[in-house]
Amino acid sequence: MSNPLERRSFLSRLSLGIGALVVQPFAAFSKSNVSNMSTTLIKKIRPLGFQWETLDPFLFCVHHEDFFPKGNAQLGPDAKHFEGRHMGQDFIVKDGFRMYHGSTVPGFPGHPHRGFETITVVRKGLVDHADSLGAAGRYGNGDVQWMTAGKGVQHAEMFPLLKQDAENPLELFQIWLNLPKKSKMVEPHFKMLWSESVPKFSVAANGVNAHIEVLVGSLGQYKSTNTPPNSWAADANNHVAIYNIQLEPGATFELPALFEHINRSVYYYEGNGLQIGSQAVAHYHAADVDAAQSCILRNGTETSKVLVLQGRPIDEPVVQHGPFVMNSKEEIYQAFQDYQTTQFGGWPWPRYDQVHDPKLGRFAKHADGRVEEPKS
């Protein structure tokens, strides 16, 4: 096991790093780089940074895209790539990738969470999961992992470079979904939605297609089945949904109208020439739209991709410090005290940057010992 000093040092760095990166977008939300649109469909348009601003019930979203090189025997990049990096706190793109908090393998070694959920959507590459409950997994290439931190869990998210004879590109979204006060101290657990089980469909218009993945929630007849029981998303009346939409050149797609008081944001993360309603939206910008109106996406002359986050706001106080999200400062202080006392169950793995046997494929081992693999 890693020693306690290493663990406390990492927690300190994680708190400072995530705290700065998460709190800052909320402060920046009302600045002049947010455009107030005259149209009633689009409420706001804003540029996207490393972390994406989100609306309640979401806390934030991160879009990781790294072009990792060939791996070595330790499942990391060769030592020549380490020069000039701030190892353990490497968030600046160099040679096409970042090491994040990893020192040998890129990723996020064991760190704690309390009071919310992480939804990790891996578009390319593979992620190794390990946690303080003894659960583990390897998932990616379209898989979705949904982890309820609840009363407290440590987990590691490492990006092993499994290929030694080819590059190891990685693209993923990690989305933090808040928990209501009544559920912040539930037992932690995680669920998998394997890529093979993600509801997918295509819609043709003008002879070209829009391709839709229903990652969370439902859209028409298509419904995701991975919702944890204590999630805000478990109640269908909260209309929590995450869609990934790819538009071919010239394609259109209509998001149906819902109701007032539902937040809906459209994140344009790849392509150029998209229109939302009658308004052009620039590449790598987000638009908050009125969910009570239908929302037509019209694509230009190149392939475009958007991520949609929607849900009824929880509308409770949010107090966040680093990896803990609660309703009051007192609860944050208690979270740190509990973590220092219990380590949220300790760390049952030989290393904090735990990676699994490179020969293993995609799998999930749950805390009760149950092992599942994707069904082809």
Contacts in CASP RR format, 6 or more apart in sequence:
PFRMAT RR
TARGET T0000
AUTHOR 0000-0000-0000
METHOD contacts of the structure
MODEL  1
MSNPLERRSFLSRLSLGIGALVVQPFAAFSKSNVSNMSTTLIKKIRPLGF
QWETLDPFLFCVHHEDFFPKGNAQLGPDAKHFEGRHMGQDFIVKDGFRMY
HGSTVPGFPGHPHRGFETITVVRKGLVDHADSLGAAGRYGNGDVQWMTAG
KGVQHAEMFPLLKQDAENPLELFQIWLNLPKKSKMVEPHFKMLWSESVPK
FSVAANGVNAHIEVLVGSLGQYKSTNTPPNSWAADANNHVAIYNIQLEPG
ATFELPALFEHINRSVYYYEGNGLQIGSQAVAHYHAADVDAAQSCILRNG
TETSKVLVLQGRPIDEPVVQHGPFVMNSKEEIYQAFQDYQTTQFGGWPWP
RYDQVHDPKLGRFAKHADGRVEEPKS
1 347 0 8 1.000
1 349 0 8 1.000
1 350 0 8 1.000
2 347 0 8 1.000
2 351 0 8 1.000
2 352 0 8 1.000
6 352 0 8 1.000
7 343 0 8 1.000
7 347 0 8 1.000
7 352 0 8 1.000
8 340 0 8 1.000
10 101 0 8 1.000
10 109 0 8 1.000
10 110 0 8 1.000
10 111 0 8 1.000
10 352 0 8 1.000
11 111 0 8 1.000
11 112 0 8 1.000
11 323 0 8 1.000
11 339 0 8 1.000
13 88 0 8 1.000
13 89 0 8 1.000
13 101 0 8 1.000
14 101 0 8 1.000
14 111 0 8 1.000
14 322 0 8 1.000
14 323 0 8 1.000
15 321 0 8 1.000
15 322 0 8 1.000
15 323 0 8 1.000
17 89 0 8 1.000
17 322 0 8 1.000
18 322 0 8 1.000
18 323 0 8 1.000
19 320 0 8 1.000
19 321 0 8 1.000
19 322 0 8 1.000
21 50 0 8 1.000
21 51 0 8 1.000
22 51 0 8 1.000
22 59 0 8 1.000
22 60 0 8 1.000
22 320 0 8 1.000
22 322 0 8 1.000
23 320 0 8 1.000
25 51 0 8 1.000
25 52 0 8 1.000
25 53 0 8 1.000
25 60 0 8 1.000
26 53 0 8 1.000
28 53 0 8 1.000
29 46 0 8 1.000
29 53 0 8 1.000
33 46 0 8 1.000
33 47 0 8 1.000
34 44 0 8 1.000
34 45 0 8 1.000
34 46 0 8 1.000
35 44 0 8 1.000
35 45 0 8 1.000
35 46 0 8 1.000
36 43 0 8 1.000
36 44 0 8 1.000
37 43 0 8 1.000
37 44 0 8 1.000
37 45 0 8 1.000
37 279 0 8 1.000
39 277 0 8 1.000
39 278 0 8 1.000
39 279 0 8 1.000
40 290 0 8 1.000
40 293 0 8 1.000
41 276 0 8 1.000
41 277 0 8 1.000
41 279 0 8 1.000
41 289 0 8 1.000
41 290 0 8 1.000
41 293 0 8 1.000
41 295 0 8 1.000
42 276 0 8 1.000
42 277 0 8 1.000
42 279 0 8 1.000
42 287 0 8 1.000
42 288 0 8 1.000
42 289 0 8 1.000
42 290 0 8 1.000
43 287 0 8 1.000
43 288 0 8 1.000
43 289 0 8 1.000
43 290 0 8 1.000
44 287 0 8 1.000
44 288 0 8 1.000
45 279 0 8 1.000
45 281 0 8 1.000
45 285 0 8 1.000
45 286 0 8 1.000
45 287 0 8 1.000
45 288 0 8 1.000
46 53 0 8 1.000
46 285 0 8 1.000
46 286 0 8 1.000
47 282 0 8 1.000
47 284 0 8 1.000
47 285 0 8 1.000
47 286 0 8 1.000
48 63 0 8 1.000
48 267 0 8 1.000
48 269 0 8 1.000
48 284 0 8 1.000
48 285 0 8 1.000
48 286 0 8 1.000
49 284 0 8 1.000
50 62 0 8 1.000
50 63 0 8 1.000
50 91 0 8 1.000
51 60 0 8 1.000
51 61 0 8 1.000
51 62 0 8 1.000
52 60 0 8 1.000
52 61 0 8 1.000
52 62 0 8 1.000
52 63 0 8 1.000
52 267 0 8 1.000
52 286 0 8 1.000
53 60 0 8 1.000
53 286 0 8 1.000
54 60 0 8 1.000
54 61 0 8 1.000
54 175 0 8 1.000
54 176 0 8 1.000
54 265 0 8 1.000
54 309 0 8 1.000
55 263 0 8 1.000
55 265 0 8 1.000
55 288 0 8 1.000
55 309 0 8 1.000
55 313 0 8 1.000
56 178 0 8 1.000
56 263 0 8 1.000
56 313 0 8 1.000
56 314 0 8 1.000
56 315 0 8 1.000
56 318 0 8 1.000
57 177 0 8 1.000
57 178 0 8 1.000
57 232 0 8 1.000
57 238 0 8 1.000
57 240 0 8 1.000
57 263 0 8 1.000
57 311 0 8 1.000
57 312 0 8 1.000
57 313 0 8 1.000
57 314 0 8 1.000
58 175 0 8 1.000
58 176 0 8 1.000
58 177 0 8 1.000
58 178 0 8 1.000
58 309 0 8 1.000
58 311 0 8 1.000
59 116 0 8 1.000
59 176 0 8 1.000
59 177 0 8 1.000
59 178 0 8 1.000
59 318 0 8 1.000
59 320 0 8 1.000
59 325 0 8 1.000
60 175 0 8 1.000
60 176 0 8 1.000
61 173 0 8 1.000
61 174 0 8 1.000
61 175 0 8 1.000
61 176 0 8 1.000
61 267 0 8 1.000
61 307 0 8 1.000
61 309 0 8 1.000
62 173 0 8 1.000
62 174 0 8 1.000
62 175 0 8 1.000
63 171 0 8 1.000
63 172 0 8 1.000
63 173 0 8 1.000
63 267 0 8 1.000
63 269 0 8 1.000
64 170 0 8 1.000
64 171 0 8 1.000
64 172 0 8 1.000
64 173 0 8 1.000
64 174 0 8 1.000
65 170 0 8 1.000
65 171 0 8 1.000
66 93 0 8 1.000
66 96 0 8 1.000
66 97 0 8 1.000
66 98 0 8 1.000
66 106 0 8 1.000
66 159 0 8 1.000
66 169 0 8 1.000
66 170 0 8 1.000
66 171 0 8 1.000
67 96 0 8 1.000
67 97 0 8 1.000
67 167 0 8 1.000
67 169 0 8 1.000
68 76 0 8 1.000
68 77 0 8 1.000
68 97 0 8 1.000
68 106 0 8 1.000
68 159 0 8 1.000
68 161 0 8 1.000
68 167 0 8 1.000
68 168 0 8 1.000
68 169 0 8 1.000
68 170 0 8 1.000
69 77 0 8 1.000
69 78 0 8 1.000
69 81 0 8 1.000
69 95 0 8 1.000
69 97 0 8 1.000
69 161 0 8 1.000
69 167 0 8 1.000
69 168 0 8 1.000
70 77 0 8 1.000
70 78 0 8 1.000
70 161 0 8 1.000
70 163 0 8 1.000
70 164 0 8 1.000
70 165 0 8 1.000
70 166 0 8 1.000
70 167 0 8 1.000
70 168 0 8 1.000
71 77 0 8 1.000
71 78 0 8 1.000
71 161 0 8 1.000
71 162 0 8 1.000
71 163 0 8 1.000
71 164 0 8 1.000
71 168 0 8 1.000
72 78 0 8 1.000
72 161 0 8 1.000
72 164 0 8 1.000
73 164 0 8 1.000
74 104 0 8 1.000
74 105 0 8 1.000
75 104 0 8 1.000
75 105 0 8 1.000
75 160 0 8 1.000
75 161 0 8 1.000
75 162 0 8 1.000
75 355 0 8 1.000
75 358 0 8 1.000
76 104 0 8 1.000
76 105 0 8 1.000
76 106 0 8 1.000
76 160 0 8 1.000
76 161 0 8 1.000
77 97 0 8 1.000
77 106 0 8 1.000
77 161 0 8 1.000
81 94 0 8 1.000
81 95 0 8 1.000
82 99 0 8 1.000
84 94 0 8 1.000
85 92 0 8 1.000
85 94 0 8 1.000
85 99 0 8 1.000
86 92 0 8 1.000
87 99 0 8 1.000
87 102 0 8 1.000
87 103 0 8 1.000
88 99 0 8 1.000
88 100 0 8 1.000
88 101 0 8 1.000
88 102 0 8 1.000
88 103 0 8 1.000
89 101 0 8 1.000
90 98 0 8 1.000
90 99 0 8 1.000
90 100 0 8 1.000
90 101 0 8 1.000
90 102 0 8 1.000
91 98 0 8 1.000
91 100 0 8 1.000
92 98 0 8 1.000
97 106 0 8 1.000
97 170 0 8 1.000
98 106 0 8 1.000
99 106 0 8 1.000
99 107 0 8 1.000
100 106 0 8 1.000
100 107 0 8 1.000
100 108 0 8 1.000
101 107 0 8 1.000
101 108 0 8 1.000
101 109 0 8 1.000
101 111 0 8 1.000
102 108 0 8 1.000
102 109 0 8 1.000
102 158 0 8 1.000
102 353 0 8 1.000
103 353 0 8 1.000
104 353 0 8 1.000
105 158 0 8 1.000
105 159 0 8 1.000
105 160 0 8 1.000
105 161 0 8 1.000
105 353 0 8 1.000
105 355 0 8 1.000
106 158 0 8 1.000
106 159 0 8 1.000
106 161 0 8 1.000
107 157 0 8 1.000
107 158 0 8 1.000
107 159 0 8 1.000
107 353 0 8 1.000
108 156 0 8 1.000
108 157 0 8 1.000
108 158 0 8 1.000
109 156 0 8 1.000
109 158 0 8 1.000
109 351 0 8 1.000
109 352 0 8 1.000
109 353 0 8 1.000
109 354 0 8 1.000
110 130 0 8 1.000
110 154 0 8 1.000
110 155 0 8 1.000
110 156 0 8 1.000
110 347 0 8 1.000
110 352 0 8 1.000
110 353 0 8 1.000
110 354 0 8 1.000
111 154 0 8 1.000
111 155 0 8 1.000
111 156 0 8 1.000
111 323 0 8 1.000
112 152 0 8 1.000
112 153 0 8 1.000
112 154 0 8 1.000
112 323 0 8 1.000
112 324 0 8 1.000
112 339 0 8 1.000
112 343 0 8 1.000
112 344 0 8 1.000
113 147 0 8 1.000
113 149 0 8 1.000
113 150 0 8 1.000
113 152 0 8 1.000
113 153 0 8 1.000
113 154 0 8 1.000
113 155 0 8 1.000
113 323 0 8 1.000
113 324 0 8 1.000
114 149 0 8 1.000
114 150 0 8 1.000
114 151 0 8 1.000
114 152 0 8 1.000
114 153 0 8 1.000
114 184 0 8 1.000
114 323 0 8 1.000
114 324 0 8 1.000
114 325 0 8 1.000
114 326 0 8 1.000
114 335 0 8 1.000
114 338 0 8 1.000
114 339 0 8 1.000
114 344 0 8 1.000
115 149 0 8 1.000
115 150 0 8 1.000
115 151 0 8 1.000
115 152 0 8 1.000
115 178 0 8 1.000
115 179 0 8 1.000
115 184 0 8 1.000
115 185 0 8 1.000
115 324 0 8 1.000
115 325 0 8 1.000
115 326 0 8 1.000
116 149 0 8 1.000
116 150 0 8 1.000
116 176 0 8 1.000
116 177 0 8 1.000
116 178 0 8 1.000
116 179 0 8 1.000
116 184 0 8 1.000
116 325 0 8 1.000
117 146 0 8 1.000
117 147 0 8 1.000
117 148 0 8 1.000
117 149 0 8 1.000
117 150 0 8 1.000
117 176 0 8 1.000
117 177 0 8 1.000
117 178 0 8 1.000
117 179 0 8 1.000
117 228 0 8 1.000
117 231 0 8 1.000
118 145 0 8 1.000
118 146 0 8 1.000
118 147 0 8 1.000
118 149 0 8 1.000
118 174 0 8 1.000
118 175 0 8 1.000
118 176 0 8 1.000
118 177 0 8 1.000
119 144 0 8 1.000
119 145 0 8 1.000
119 146 0 8 1.000
119 147 0 8 1.000
119 174 0 8 1.000
119 175 0 8 1.000
119 176 0 8 1.000
119 177 0 8 1.000
119 215 0 8 1.000
119 216 0 8 1.000
119 242 0 8 1.000
120 127 0 8 1.000
120 144 0 8 1.000
120 145 0 8 1.000
120 146 0 8 1.000
120 147 0 8 1.000
120 157 0 8 1.000
120 172 0 8 1.000
120 173 0 8 1.000
120 174 0 8 1.000
120 175 0 8 1.000
121 142 0 8 1.000
121 144 0 8 1.000
121 172 0 8 1.000
121 173 0 8 1.000
121 174 0 8 1.000
121 175 0 8 1.000
121 215 0 8 1.000
121 242 0 8 1.000
121 244 0 8 1.000
122 139 0 8 1.000
122 140 0 8 1.000
122 141 0 8 1.000
122 142 0 8 1.000
122 143 0 8 1.000
122 144 0 8 1.000
122 145 0 8 1.000
122 170 0 8 1.000
122 171 0 8 1.000
122 172 0 8 1.000
123 141 0 8 1.000
123 142 0 8 1.000
123 171 0 8 1.000
123 172 0 8 1.000
123 173 0 8 1.000
123 244 0 8 1.000
124 140 0 8 1.000
124 141 0 8 1.000
124 169 0 8 1.000
124 170 0 8 1.000
124 171 0 8 1.000
124 172 0 8 1.000
125 140 0 8 1.000
125 141 0 8 1.000
125 159 0 8 1.000
125 168 0 8 1.000
125 169 0 8 1.000
125 170 0 8 1.000
125 171 0 8 1.000
125 172 0 8 1.000
126 138 0 8 1.000
126 139 0 8 1.000
126 140 0 8 1.000
126 141 0 8 1.000
126 159 0 8 1.000
126 160 0 8 1.000
126 162 0 8 1.000
126 362 0 8 1.000
127 138 0 8 1.000
127 139 0 8 1.000
127 140 0 8 1.000
127 145 0 8 1.000
127 157 0 8 1.000
127 158 0 8 1.000
127 159 0 8 1.000
127 172 0 8 1.000
128 136 0 8 1.000
128 137 0 8 1.000
128 138 0 8 1.000
128 156 0 8 1.000
128 157 0 8 1.000
128 158 0 8 1.000
128 159 0 8 1.000
128 160 0 8 1.000
128 354 0 8 1.000
128 355 0 8 1.000
128 356 0 8 1.000
129 135 0 8 1.000
129 136 0 8 1.000
129 137 0 8 1.000
129 138 0 8 1.000
129 139 0 8 1.000
129 145 0 8 1.000
129 155 0 8 1.000
129 156 0 8 1.000
129 157 0 8 1.000
129 190 0 8 1.000
129 364 0 8 1.000
130 136 0 8 1.000
130 137 0 8 1.000
130 155 0 8 1.000
130 156 0 8 1.000
130 158 0 8 1.000
130 349 0 8 1.000
130 354 0 8 1.000
130 356 0 8 1.000
131 147 0 8 1.000
131 153 0 8 1.000
131 154 0 8 1.000
131 155 0 8 1.000
131 156 0 8 1.000
131 188 0 8 1.000
131 190 0 8 1.000
131 367 0 8 1.000
132 153 0 8 1.000
132 154 0 8 1.000
132 155 0 8 1.000
132 343 0 8 1.000
132 344 0 8 1.000
132 345 0 8 1.000
132 346 0 8 1.000
132 347 0 8 1.000
132 348 0 8 1.000
133 153 0 8 1.000
133 188 0 8 1.000
133 189 0 8 1.000
133 345 0 8 1.000
133 367 0 8 1.000
134 348 0 8 1.000
134 349 0 8 1.000
134 365 0 8 1.000
134 367 0 8 1.000
135 189 0 8 1.000
135 190 0 8 1.000
135 364 0 8 1.000
135 365 0 8 1.000
135 366 0 8 1.000
135 367 0 8 1.000
136 354 0 8 1.000
136 356 0 8 1.000
136 364 0 8 1.000
136 365 0 8 1.000
137 356 0 8 1.000
137 362 0 8 1.000
137 363 0 8 1.000
137 364 0 8 1.000
137 365 0 8 1.000
138 356 0 8 1.000
138 360 0 8 1.000
138 361 0 8 1.000
138 362 0 8 1.000
138 363 0 8 1.000
139 145 0 8 1.000
139 192 0 8 1.000
139 194 0 8 1.000
139 362 0 8 1.000
139 364 0 8 1.000
140 172 0 8 1.000
140 195 0 8 1.000
140 362 0 8 1.000
141 195 0 8 1.000
141 362 0 8 1.000
142 195 0 8 1.000
142 198 0 8 1.000
143 192 0 8 1.000
143 193 0 8 1.000
143 194 0 8 1.000
143 195 0 8 1.000
143 362 0 8 1.000
143 374 0 8 1.000
144 192 0 8 1.000
144 193 0 8 1.000
144 198 0 8 1.000
144 215 0 8 1.000
144 216 0 8 1.000
144 226 0 8 1.000
145 190 0 8 1.000
145 191 0 8 1.000
145 192 0 8 1.000
145 193 0 8 1.000
145 364 0 8 1.000
146 190 0 8 1.000
146 191 0 8 1.000
146 192 0 8 1.000
146 193 0 8 1.000
146 216 0 8 1.000
146 226 0 8 1.000
146 227 0 8 1.000
146 228 0 8 1.000
146 231 0 8 1.000
147 153 0 8 1.000
147 155 0 8 1.000
147 188 0 8 1.000
147 189 0 8 1.000
147 190 0 8 1.000
148 179 0 8 1.000
148 186 0 8 1.000
148 188 0 8 1.000
148 189 0 8 1.000
148 190 0 8 1.000
148 228 0 8 1.000
148 230 0 8 1.000
148 231 0 8 1.000
149 188 0 8 1.000
150 179 0 8 1.000
150 183 0 8 1.000
150 184 0 8 1.000
150 185 0 8 1.000
150 186 0 8 1.000
150 187 0 8 1.000
150 188 0 8 1.000
150 230 0 8 1.000
151 184 0 8 1.000
151 185 0 8 1.000
151 186 0 8 1.000
151 187 0 8 1.000
151 188 0 8 1.000
152 188 0 8 1.000
152 335 0 8 1.000
152 338 0 8 1.000
152 339 0 8 1.000
152 344 0 8 1.000
153 188 0 8 1.000
153 344 0 8 1.000
154 343 0 8 1.000
154 344 0 8 1.000
154 345 0 8 1.000
154 346 0 8 1.000
154 347 0 8 1.000
156 349 0 8 1.000
156 352 0 8 1.000
156 353 0 8 1.000
156 354 0 8 1.000
157 174 0 8 1.000
158 353 0 8 1.000
158 354 0 8 1.000
158 355 0 8 1.000
159 168 0 8 1.000
159 170 0 8 1.000
160 355 0 8 1.000
160 356 0 8 1.000
160 358 0 8 1.000
161 168 0 8 1.000
162 168 0 8 1.000
162 358 0 8 1.000
173 307 0 8 1.000
175 242 0 8 1.000
175 309 0 8 1.000
176 325 0 8 1.000
177 231 0 8 1.000
177 232 0 8 1.000
177 233 0 8 1.000
177 240 0 8 1.000
178 232 0 8 1.000
178 314 0 8 1.000
178 318 0 8 1.000
178 325 0 8 1.000
179 186 0 8 1.000
179 230 0 8 1.000
179 231 0 8 1.000
179 232 0 8 1.000
179 325 0 8 1.000
180 232 0 8 1.000
180 314 0 8 1.000
180 316 0 8 1.000
181 316 0 8 1.000
181 327 0 8 1.000
183 230 0 8 1.000
183 231 0 8 1.000
183 232 0 8 1.000
184 326 0 8 1.000
184 327 0 8 1.000
184 331 0 8 1.000
186 230 0 8 1.000
189 228 0 8 1.000
189 366 0 8 1.000
189 367 0 8 1.000
190 364 0 8 1.000
190 366 0 8 1.000
191 226 0 8 1.000
191 227 0 8 1.000
191 228 0 8 1.000
192 226 0 8 1.000
192 364 0 8 1.000
192 372 0 8 1.000
193 215 0 8 1.000
193 224 0 8 1.000
193 225 0 8 1.000
193 226 0 8 1.000
194 362 0 8 1.000
194 374 0 8 1.000
194 375 0 8 1.000
195 374 0 8 1.000
196 374 0 8 1.000
196 375 0 8 1.000
196 376 0 8 1.000
197 225 0 8 1.000
197 374 0 8 1.000
197 375 0 8 1.000
198 213 0 8 1.000
198 214 0 8 1.000
198 215 0 8 1.000
198 224 0 8 1.000
199 213 0 8 1.000
199 214 0 8 1.000
199 219 0 8 1.000
199 222 0 8 1.000
199 223 0 8 1.000
199 224 0 8 1.000
200 211 0 8 1.000
200 212 0 8 1.000
200 213 0 8 1.000
200 214 0 8 1.000
200 222 0 8 1.000
201 211 0 8 1.000
201 212 0 8 1.000
201 222 0 8 1.000
202 209 0 8 1.000
202 210 0 8 1.000
202 211 0 8 1.000
202 212 0 8 1.000
203 209 0 8 1.000
203 210 0 8 1.000
203 212 0 8 1.000
203 253 0 8 1.000
205 251 0 8 1.000
205 252 0 8 1.000
205 253 0 8 1.000
206 250 0 8 1.000
206 251 0 8 1.000
206 252 0 8 1.000
208 248 0 8 1.000
208 249 0 8 1.000
208 250 0 8 1.000
208 251 0 8 1.000
209 248 0 8 1.000
209 251 0 8 1.000
210 245 0 8 1.000
210 246 0 8 1.000
210 247 0 8 1.000
210 248 0 8 1.000
210 251 0 8 1.000
210 252 0 8 1.000
210 253 0 8 1.000
210 297 0 8 1.000
210 299 0 8 1.000
211 245 0 8 1.000
211 246 0 8 1.000
211 247 0 8 1.000
211 248 0 8 1.000
212 219 0 8 1.000
212 222 0 8 1.000
212 243 0 8 1.000
212 244 0 8 1.000
212 245 0 8 1.000
212 253 0 8 1.000
213 243 0 8 1.000
213 244 0 8 1.000
213 245 0 8 1.000
214 222 0 8 1.000
214 223 0 8 1.000
214 224 0 8 1.000
214 241 0 8 1.000
214 243 0 8 1.000
215 224 0 8 1.000
215 242 0 8 1.000
215 243 0 8 1.000
215 244 0 8 1.000
216 224 0 8 1.000
216 226 0 8 1.000
216 227 0 8 1.000
216 233 0 8 1.000
216 240 0 8 1.000
216 241 0 8 1.000
216 242 0 8 1.000
217 223 0 8 1.000
217 224 0 8 1.000
217 227 0 8 1.000
217 233 0 8 1.000
217 240 0 8 1.000
217 241 0 8 1.000
217 242 0 8 1.000
218 224 0 8 1.000
218 236 0 8 1.000
218 241 0 8 1.000
219 241 0 8 1.000
219 243 0 8 1.000
219 256 0 8 1.000
220 256 0 8 1.000
227 233 0 8 1.000
227 234 0 8 1.000
228 234 0 8 1.000
231 240 0 8 1.000
232 238 0 8 1.000
232 240 0 8 1.000
232 312 0 8 1.000
232 314 0 8 1.000
233 240 0 8 1.000
237 312 0 8 1.000
238 311 0 8 1.000
238 312 0 8 1.000
239 258 0 8 1.000
239 259 0 8 1.000
239 262 0 8 1.000
239 291 0 8 1.000
239 310 0 8 1.000
239 311 0 8 1.000
239 312 0 8 1.000
240 310 0 8 1.000
240 311 0 8 1.000
240 312 0 8 1.000
241 308 0 8 1.000
241 309 0 8 1.000
241 310 0 8 1.000
241 311 0 8 1.000
242 307 0 8 1.000
242 308 0 8 1.000
242 309 0 8 1.000
242 310 0 8 1.000
243 255 0 8 1.000
243 307 0 8 1.000
243 308 0 8 1.000
244 305 0 8 1.000
244 306 0 8 1.000
244 307 0 8 1.000
244 308 0 8 1.000
245 253 0 8 1.000
245 297 0 8 1.000
245 305 0 8 1.000
245 306 0 8 1.000
245 307 0 8 1.000
245 308 0 8 1.000
246 303 0 8 1.000
246 304 0 8 1.000
246 305 0 8 1.000
247 253 0 8 1.000
247 274 0 8 1.000
247 297 0 8 1.000
247 299 0 8 1.000
247 303 0 8 1.000
247 304 0 8 1.000
247 305 0 8 1.000
247 306 0 8 1.000
248 299 0 8 1.000
248 303 0 8 1.000
249 299 0 8 1.000
249 300 0 8 1.000
249 301 0 8 1.000
249 302 0 8 1.000
249 303 0 8 1.000
250 298 0 8 1.000
250 299 0 8 1.000
250 300 0 8 1.000
250 301 0 8 1.000
251 299 0 8 1.000
252 296 0 8 1.000
252 297 0 8 1.000
252 298 0 8 1.000
252 299 0 8 1.000
253 296 0 8 1.000
253 297 0 8 1.000
254 294 0 8 1.000
254 295 0 8 1.000
254 296 0 8 1.000
254 297 0 8 1.000
255 264 0 8 1.000
255 266 0 8 1.000
255 294 0 8 1.000
255 295 0 8 1.000
255 296 0 8 1.000
255 297 0 8 1.000
255 308 0 8 1.000
256 294 0 8 1.000
257 291 0 8 1.000
257 292 0 8 1.000
257 293 0 8 1.000
257 294 0 8 1.000
257 295 0 8 1.000
258 264 0 8 1.000
258 291 0 8 1.000
258 292 0 8 1.000
258 310 0 8 1.000
259 291 0 8 1.000
259 292 0 8 1.000
260 291 0 8 1.000
260 292 0 8 1.000
261 312 0 8 1.000
261 313 0 8 1.000
262 291 0 8 1.000
262 292 0 8 1.000
262 310 0 8 1.000
262 311 0 8 1.000
262 312 0 8 1.000
263 288 0 8 1.000
263 291 0 8 1.000
263 309 0 8 1.000
263 310 0 8 1.000
263 311 0 8 1.000
263 312 0 8 1.000
263 313 0 8 1.000
264 288 0 8 1.000
264 289 0 8 1.000
264 290 0 8 1.000
264 291 0 8 1.000
264 295 0 8 1.000
264 308 0 8 1.000
264 309 0 8 1.000
264 310 0 8 1.000
264 311 0 8 1.000
265 286 0 8 1.000
265 287 0 8 1.000
265 288 0 8 1.000
265 289 0 8 1.000
265 308 0 8 1.000
265 309 0 8 1.000
265 310 0 8 1.000
266 276 0 8 1.000
266 281 0 8 1.000
266 286 0 8 1.000
266 287 0 8 1.000
266 289 0 8 1.000
266 295 0 8 1.000
266 297 0 8 1.000
266 306 0 8 1.000
266 307 0 8 1.000
266 308 0 8 1.000
267 286 0 8 1.000
267 306 0 8 1.000
267 307 0 8 1.000
267 308 0 8 1.000
267 309 0 8 1.000
268 274 0 8 1.000
268 281 0 8 1.000
268 282 0 8 1.000
268 283 0 8 1.000
268 284 0 8 1.000
268 285 0 8 1.000
268 286 0 8 1.000
268 287 0 8 1.000
268 304 0 8 1.000
268 305 0 8 1.000
268 306 0 8 1.000
269 284 0 8 1.000
269 305 0 8 1.000
269 306 0 8 1.000
269 307 0 8 1.000
270 283 0 8 1.000
270 303 0 8 1.000
270 304 0 8 1.000
270 305 0 8 1.000
271 283 0 8 1.000
271 302 0 8 1.000
271 303 0 8 1.000
271 304 0 8 1.000
271 305 0 8 1.000
272 282 0 8 1.000
272 283 0 8 1.000
272 300 0 8 1.000
272 302 0 8 1.000
272 304 0 8 1.000
273 280 0 8 1.000
273 281 0 8 1.000
273 283 0 8 1.000
273 299 0 8 1.000
273 300 0 8 1.000
273 301 0 8 1.000
273 302 0 8 1.000
273 304 0 8 1.000
274 280 0 8 1.000
274 281 0 8 1.000
274 297 0 8 1.000
274 298 0 8 1.000
274 299 0 8 1.000
274 300 0 8 1.000
274 304 0 8 1.000
274 306 0 8 1.000
275 281 0 8 1.000
275 297 0 8 1.000
275 298 0 8 1.000
275 299 0 8 1.000
275 300 0 8 1.000
276 287 0 8 1.000
276 289 0 8 1.000
276 295 0 8 1.000
276 296 0 8 1.000
276 297 0 8 1.000
276 298 0 8 1.000
277 295 0 8 1.000
277 296 0 8 1.000
277 297 0 8 1.000
277 298 0 8 1.000
279 287 0 8 1.000
281 287 0 8 1.000
289 295 0 8 1.000
291 310 0 8 1.000
291 311 0 8 1.000
297 306 0 8 1.000
316 327 0 8 1.000
317 327 0 8 1.000
317 328 0 8 1.000
318 325 0 8 1.000
318 327 0 8 1.000
319 325 0 8 1.000
319 326 0 8 1.000
319 327 0 8 1.000
319 328 0 8 1.000
319 329 0 8 1.000
319 331 0 8 1.000
319 332 0 8 1.000
320 326 0 8 1.000
320 332 0 8 1.000
321 332 0 8 1.000
321 336 0 8 1.000
324 332 0 8 1.000
324 335 0 8 1.000
324 336 0 8 1.000
326 332 0 8 1.000
326 335 0 8 1.000
338 344 0 8 1.000
361 373 0 8 1.000
362 373 0 8 1.000
362 374 0 8 1.000
363 371 0 8 1.000
363 372 0 8 1.000
363 373 0 8 1.000
364 371 0 8 1.000
364 372 0 8 1.000
364 373 0 8 1.000
365 371 0 8 1.000
366 372 0 8 1.000
END
